[in-house]
């Protein structure tokens, strides 16, 4: 197990917090292993007379955390649906786990508030069901988070749609940024496992569509599910003409004798063909994003991804296929 530049998640946040506590890190506690975290790790390694490589492996972790064994990322033990939502949510929100589940933006698109891994919003009525479910199933948790602002939030959910959007605008600054304390309150909500579970359930229809597409193409791996889920979220579907192009390209592939290599090659075909069907303005952005998932590694919007190590999504058979 190894944490290095590009790693994301709670374990990276834990490393940052410990380095900060020891006086080696002055950056944001954001769960993203960037250059600042790497530099701080190197400084700690020098001071501790360890090998200086900027990576937190078993030895550096043990030294940092008083002899404890290095921890596996918690996301490894989550269902594939959670992992796929976390990956696509991280790309959508430019935030690692768990912050991707707390993605928050204001009224830049006239939707009032957009929140969560897939940016459900008030304007289209897609966010209200999540908040209402949280209030129904976990009202004590919601009350604890929002405290003396809970009554206002609950009241807002009972208002007509236009008044809900007006309320959302009332808690933003002129640049459509959610102001405090509301920003912190919503962010705290998104970090709660109860709300993350609601997000996963809400995204289940998209996940099921991804599984159907995988079966149509005879795909069997976790990486395939992640790619098709991202296509369903970002692009909606694969049109029949594109499907025919994919089928033709796939038939022209020389057999490799390696089932997993053949599947990876098919994923690259799907990624390229779906990108070429996108709006020309966004074609290369879509291609970069989809090929990163198809290949399992890559850089999207300046962030490095290795979906096996960061999200536990491998080129191995998916249990649901």
N, C-alpha and C positions, 0 to 999 in steps of 0.2 A: 504494500500500500504506500502511495506517495502523493503528497500535495505539492503542486508546483504552479508556475505562472499559467493562468487560464482556468485553474480549479475554482469551483464556486460552491457555496452552500454553508450550512451551519457549522461544519467542522472548520472551514476557513475563517468564519467569524470567530470561532473559539480561539484559533491561533492568533488572530489579530488582537483579540481582547487580552490574551496572555502576554503578548509582546508589548502591548500598551502598558499593562500593569507593571512590566519589568523595565519600562522606560526605553524600549527600542522602536516603538511605532507611534507615529503622530497622525496617521491618516484616518480616514473614515472607517468605522466598523461596518462594512457593507457586505461581507461574505464573498467578495471577489478578490482572487489572488492575482493582483496586478503588480506592476513594477515597484510600487511603494512597499507592498508587503514583501516582495522578493528581496529588496534592499535591506529591509528590517531583519529578515531572516538571516541574511548574510552577516549583518552586524552582530546579531545574537550568536551566530556560529563562531565568529572570530573571538568574541568575548568568552565563549564557552570552550574554546580550543577544539571545535569540531571541524569536520571537513566543510569547507565553505563552497557550497554549490547553490544556495538560495532555495533549496527544496526541503520540505519537511517530510522526511522518511521516518522509519521506526526509531533511529537513534536520536535525531533531533527532537522528535515528539516526546520520547522518553525523558530527555533532558529538560524540555520545556515544562512537562507536566509531572514532575516529581516521580519518575519511574513508571508511569502508566504506559500500557501498550497502546500503540497507535489505533485510532478508531476508524472503522469503515464508515463511509458516508451513509447517513441514515436513509437516504433515498434508495439505496440498494435494496432495502427490505420493503419498499412500497410496491403496490400493484403497477402493472405496465400502464394502465390508464392514467395514474398519477404521474408517472415518469414522462409520458408523452405530453400531458398538459403542462408540466413543469418546463420541459424543453421548449415547446412552442410559446409558452408564456414568458419565458426568459428572453426569447427573441423579440416578442411583441413589446415587452416593457423595458428591455435593455437592463434587466435586473436579475441577479441570481436567486436561487432558492434560499430562503422562503420569500424574499422580497418580491419575486415575480407574482406571487399570489396577492400582493398588496399594491399592485400597480395602480396609480391614482393620477388622474388628470382632470382638468376643469373644462370650462365651456368653450374651448377653442373650436369645437365643431358643432356648437349649438345643441349639444346633448346633455347639458347640465353638469353631470359628473359621470366619468367613466372609471370603473373600478374592477380590480381582479386580474387574473392571468389573461383573460380574453377580453378585458375592457368592456364588460357589460355596462350599460348606461341607463340613466333615468329617462332620457328623451325618447328612446325607443321602447321603454318599458321592460328592458331585459335585466336590469339590476334589481328592481323591486322584488321579484320573487326570491332572490337569494337573501336579501335582507329580511324579508318576511319569514322565510323558513328559519333563519337564524333566530329570529324573535320568537317563533313558535316552539322550536326544539331546544333552544339554548338561551332562553330569555335571561337567566341568571348571569350567564357569561356576558351577554350583550349589555346588561345593566352595569356589571362591574367595569366593563371597558369604557362605556360612555358616561357613566356616573351621573352627574347632574345635567348632562346633555341628553340623557337617554329619552326623557319624555318628549323633547323636541323632535328627536329622530323618529320615534314611534308615531308621533302626531303627524309628521310629514308624510309617512307612508300611507296614511288614511286620506290624504288630500287628493283632489283631481290632478291629472298629469301636468297640466300647465302650471299649477301652483307648486308642485314638486320641483319642477325645473326652475321656477322663480326662486324657490328656497335655496336650491343649489347655487344659483348665481349670487345669492346674498352672502354666502360664506367664502367668496373668492375675491381676490384683489383685481385691479384693472387689467392685469395680464393673464387672467383666468387661472390663477394658482390658488388652490385651496389654502385658506389661512388657518393658523392655529387657533383653538386647540383641535379643530376638526381634522386637519391633515394628520396629526399624530394619532387621533382616535381611529380614523379609518385604517391607517397603517397598522396599528395594533390589532385591529379586527382581522386584517388579511394575514397576519402572522399566526393566528390561532388555528390549531388543527381542526377544530369544529367547522370553521368557515372554509378552510381548504377542502374538507370533505364535501361540503356543499358545492363548492366550485367544481370538483371532480364529477359529482353527480349531475350537475347542470350541463357539463360538457359531454355527458355520456352519449347523447344522440349523435354528436359529431364523431365520437370514438367508434360507435357502432357502424357508422357509415364508412369509416376508415377500414374496419375489419371486413366489411362487405367488399370493398374495392380490392383489398388484399386477396380475398378468395377468388374474385373475378380474374385476377392476374396470376393466380397460383403461387402467391408469395407466402412465405412461412416464417419470416424472422421478425424479431422485435424491431429491428431497424426499419423494416418495411412498414410496420404499423406506424412507427413514428413519422416516416416520410408521408404516408398517405393521410395521417391525421393532420399534419401541417398543411398539406394541400387542401383538405376539406376546410380547415379554418381560414387559411389565407385566400384561397382561390375558389372555393365552393365545390368544384367537381373536376372531372376530366371529361371533356366533351367527346362524343362518339368519333369524330374525325381524328382527334388526338389519340384516342384509344387504338384506332386502326393504324396510325403511324407507329405507335409503341409496339403493336403486335408485329408489324412488318420489320421494324428494327430488331426486335427480339429474335425473330426467325432467322435473321441474317447473322446472328452471333455464332462464331465457331464454338463447338462444344469444348469445354475445358476439362471435363471429367471431375470437376470440383463443384459440388452443389452450391456451396456458400459463395464461391467466386462467381458462379453464374447468376446467383440472386443479386449480388452486389452490382454486377454489370447491368442487370435489368433495372435496378434502382437508379442507376446513372442515366439510362435511357429515359425512364419516367421523369426524372428531374429535368433533363434537357428539353424534352418534348413539352412538358407542362410550362416551362419557362418561355419557350418560343411561342406559346399560345397566349401569353400574357400581353397586357398593354405594352407597346414598344418602349414607353417611357420607363417602365419598371422591369423590363425583361431581364436585364443583367442582375438586378437586385434579387429577383425571384430565383434566377439560376444559381447564384452564389449560395443563397439560403438552402435551396433544395439539394444541391450537390454536397453541401456540408453534411446534411443528414444522410444522404446516400452513401457517402464515403466514410462517415463516422467521425470525421475531423475537418476542421476548416475555420475560417475567420468570417464572421458576419457582423456588420456594423462596428467593426473595430474590436470585437470580442472574440477571443479564441475559444473554440469548442473541441472537446473530445468526449463524445456522448457516452462512450463506454465507461470512462473513469469518472465523469462528472454526473451522469444521470443513470448509470447502470443499464443502458440500452445497448445490447450487443447484437452482433450478427450471428444469432443463435435462434433456434425455434421458439416461437411465441406460444405459450400454453393455450391461447384462445384461438389459434389457427389450426 
